[in-house]
């Protein structure tokens, strides 16, 4: 199975699915959390976006090997 990584980017308020084990490939999918509110997303919003990217990875037949910024889902911004 092909490898991909997911990155949670706090300043941009996005979660991206990126091809390649280290995230150096093309962008495959993005969840934009900035449209929901001007405030910082909550840990549960980050987690929902992360799960959505994981579902999309499975749909595209990618195996997620890394998740960068996972601490945002734990409330430790």
C-alpha positions as a Markdown table, in Angstrom:
| # | Residue | x | y | z |
|---|---|---|---|---|
| 1 | Unk | 0.0 | 0.0 | 0.0 |
| 2 | Unk | 1.2 | 3.5 | -0.7 |
| 3 | Unk | 2.3 | 5.7 | 2.2 |
| 4 | Unk | 0.9 | 9.1 | 3.2 |
| 5 | Unk | 1.2 | 11.4 | 6.2 |
| 6 | Unk | -1.3 | 13.8 | 7.9 |
| 7 | Unk | -0.3 | 17.2 | 9.2 |
| 8 | Unk | -2.4 | 19.4 | 11.5 |
| 9 | Unk | -1.4 | 23.0 | 11.0 |
| 10 | Unk | -2.5 | 25.3 | 13.8 |
| 11 | Unk | -1.7 | 28.7 | 12.2 |
| 12 | Unk | -3.5 | 27.9 | 9.0 |
| 13 | Unk | -6.3 | 25.9 | 10.8 |
| 14 | Unk | -6.1 | 23.0 | 8.3 |
| 15 | Unk | -5.5 | 19.3 | 8.4 |
| 16 | Unk | -3.9 | 17.9 | 5.2 |
| 17 | Unk | -3.3 | 14.4 | 3.8 |
| 18 | Unk | -0.1 | 14.4 | 1.9 |
| 19 | Unk | 1.3 | 11.6 | -0.3 |
| 20 | Unk | 4.6 | 10.1 | 0.8 |
| 21 | Unk | 5.8 | 8.6 | 4.1 |
| 22 | Unk | 7.4 | 11.9 | 5.2 |
| 23 | Unk | 4.8 | 14.2 | 3.6 |
| 24 | Unk | 6.9 | 15.4 | 0.7 |
| 25 | Unk | 4.5 | 14.4 | -2.0 |
| 26 | Unk | 1.4 | 16.1 | -3.4 |
| 27 | Unk | -1.5 | 17.2 | -1.3 |
| 28 | Unk | -4.3 | 14.6 | -1.5 |
| 29 | Unk | -7.0 | 16.1 | 0.7 |
| 30 | Unk | -7.4 | 19.1 | 3.0 |
| 31 | Unk | -9.9 | 19.9 | 5.8 |
| 32 | Unk | -10.2 | 23.6 | 6.4 |
| 33 | Unk | -11.3 | 24.5 | 10.0 |
| 34 | Unk | -11.0 | 28.2 | 9.6 |
| 35 | Unk | -14.4 | 28.5 | 7.8 |
| 36 | Unk | -16.2 | 27.3 | 11.0 |
| 37 | Unk | -15.1 | 30.1 | 13.2 |
| 38 | Unk | -12.6 | 32.9 | 13.8 |
| 39 | Unk | -11.6 | 31.3 | 17.1 |
| 40 | Unk | -9.0 | 28.5 | 17.3 |
| 41 | Unk | -10.5 | 25.0 | 16.7 |
| 42 | Unk | -11.3 | 22.9 | 19.7 |
| 43 | Unk | -9.4 | 19.6 | 20.3 |
| 44 | Unk | -12.6 | 17.7 | 19.2 |
| 45 | Unk | -12.7 | 19.7 | 15.9 |
| 46 | Unk | -9.1 | 18.8 | 15.2 |
| 47 | Unk | -9.8 | 15.1 | 16.0 |
| 48 | Unk | -12.9 | 15.1 | 13.7 |
| 49 | Unk | -10.8 | 16.6 | 10.9 |
| 50 | Unk | -8.0 | 14.1 | 11.5 |
| 51 | Unk | -10.5 | 11.2 | 11.3 |
| 52 | Unk | -11.9 | 12.6 | 8.1 |
| 53 | Unk | -8.4 | 12.6 | 6.6 |
| 54 | Unk | -7.9 | 9.1 | 7.7 |
| 55 | Unk | -11.1 | 8.0 | 6.1 |
| 56 | Unk | -10.1 | 9.7 | 2.9 |
| 57 | Unk | -6.7 | 8.0 | 3.0 |
| 58 | Unk | -8.4 | 4.6 | 3.2 |
| 59 | Unk | -10.7 | 5.5 | 0.3 |
| 60 | Unk | -7.6 | 6.5 | -1.8 |
| 61 | Unk | -5.8 | 3.4 | -0.6 |
| 62 | Unk | -3.0 | 5.1 | 1.3 |
| 63 | Unk | -1.5 | 3.8 | 4.5 |
| 64 | Unk | -1.0 | 6.7 | 7.0 |
| 65 | Unk | 2.5 | 6.3 | 8.4 |
| 66 | Unk | 2.8 | 9.6 | 10.3 |
| 67 | Unk | 0.7 | 12.3 | 11.9 |
| 68 | Unk | 2.3 | 15.7 | 12.6 |
| 69 | Unk | 0.7 | 18.0 | 15.2 |
| 70 | Unk | -1.3 | 15.3 | 16.9 |
| 71 | Unk | -1.0 | 17.3 | 20.2 |
| 72 | Unk | -3.7 | 19.6 | 18.9 |
| 73 | Unk | -6.2 | 16.8 | 19.4 |
| 74 | Unk | -5.2 | 16.6 | 23.0 |
| 75 | Unk | -5.8 | 20.2 | 23.9 |
| 76 | Unk | -2.1 | 21.1 | 24.3 |
| 77 | Unk | -2.0 | 23.9 | 21.7 |
